[in-house]
Amino acid sequence: MAVKSLTATPARTGLTGDDLHRYFDALARAVDRAVPTVPRTDSPRALLARERLRAAVWIHQVYRNPLSSAVFEGSTGRVAREARCAQSAALARRLAGLTSPASAPPMAVRAIAATAALWAVTEDAVTRCPRPPREQVVTDAWGVMQASLSPGRATSPLPFIRATGAW
């Protein structure tokens, strides 16, 4: 089993901070062009469908870019963290006001979890050889994202049931 490096440096990847800024800016612009943000008048179901489309476009763009392996291999740097935080904040703004159970965490926290899932699943896919099919990555990432964004709703045919006395 190969172990991924968590601290890729510009010397190892050949990428500078400016390269990373350009990469993440181009990625965000491509997603915004493909799935523009519209006024929040849609139903919660339509909003989540649009977010699934945004995640799919994001993953497709990452797969197309030849720099993605190098970027995600060293994605623990400041620039990557800033890009991920901006993506989480934008997701929280787009989904603000969705109703959820009273016990659910605030939308900002759920957006952070969903974005982290998207990045982790994508990182695993683009740094693997051979890469899994894009659509499988989209399905996997969206499954975890949906569970984060819509707590309390069953997202699979077999909902999690806690055994009595498990705690």
Residue pairs with C-beta under 8 A, 6 or more apart in sequence:
4 73
4 127
5 12
5 73
5 74
6 76
7 74
7 76
8 70
8 73
8 74
8 76
8 77
9 74
10 16
10 17
12 74
13 70
13 71
13 73
13 74
14 70
15 23
15 67
15 70
15 71
15 74
17 77
17 78
17 79
19 67
20 71
20 77
20 79
20 80
20 83
21 79
23 65
23 67
23 71
24 79
24 80
24 83
26 65
27 58
27 61
27 62
27 65
28 83
28 86
28 87
30 57
30 61
31 54
31 57
31 58
31 61
34 53
34 54
34 57
35 50
35 53
35 54
35 57
37 94
38 50
40 47
40 94
40 96
40 97
42 50
44 98
44 99
47 94
47 95
47 98
48 146
48 149
48 150
51 91
51 94
51 95
51 145
51 149
52 138
52 142
52 145
52 146
55 118
55 138
55 141
55 142
55 145
56 138
56 142
58 118
58 122
59 118
59 122
59 125
59 134
59 137
59 138
59 141
60 134
60 138
62 68
62 72
62 122
62 126
63 125
63 126
63 131
63 134
63 137
65 71
68 126
69 126
69 127
71 80
72 119
72 122
72 123
72 126
72 127
73 123
73 127
74 80
75 119
75 123
84 115
84 116
84 119
87 115
88 108
88 111
88 112
88 114
88 115
88 116
89 108
89 111
91 111
91 114
91 115
92 107
92 108
92 110
92 111
92 112
95 107
95 111
95 149
96 107
97 107
98 107
98 149
98 150
100 107
100 150
100 151
100 152
101 151
101 152
103 151
103 152
104 110
104 151
104 152
105 151
110 148
110 149
110 151
111 149
113 148
114 144
114 145
114 148
114 149
117 141
117 144
117 145
117 148
118 141
118 145
121 137
121 140
121 141
121 144
122 137
122 141
125 131
125 132
125 137
143 155
143 156
146 155
147 155
